[in-house]
Amino acid sequence: MPIHVIVDRANGRVVVLTDPQDGEYRVHAVHHPGQSFALPESIGASATLSVDSVLAAKK
């Protein structure tokens, strides 16, 4: 299942869009610094990421 991870450095957050249906993503999860988030297992692996680490990664 496709997902989109949006790294929004300007607003200090990570947005994960999942559950596409009829051309739109039905689930919009917003994660803020200090939080961690898990990517859906539909990507073929288990992955939990820190928002702080993602925001700090080089462009």
DANOR-V865053 format. One record per pair of residues at least 6 apart in sequence whose ideal C-beta (glycine too) atoms are under 6 Angstrom apart, sorted by the first residue. I is the first residue (numbers start at 1). GAP is how many residues later the second one is. D is the distance in whole Angstrom. If there is no record, write none. Layout:
I | GAP | D
I | GAP | D
//
This chain:
1 | 41 | 4
2 | 18 | 6
3 | 15 | 5
3 | 37 | 6
4 | 13 | 4
5 | 11 | 5
6 | 9 | 4
7 | 7 | 6
7 | 47 | 6
9 | 46 | 6
12 | 21 | 6
13 | 17 | 6
13 | 19 | 5
14 | 17 | 5
14 | 37 | 5
14 | 40 | 5
15 | 15 | 5
16 | 13 | 5
17 | 8 | 4
17 | 11 | 6
18 | 9 | 5
18 | 22 | 6
19 | 7 | 4
19 | 8 | 4
31 | 6 | 5
31 | 20 | 5
33 | 18 | 5
33 | 19 | 5
35 | 16 | 5
36 | 12 | 6
36 | 14 | 5
38 | 10 | 5
39 | 8 | 4
//
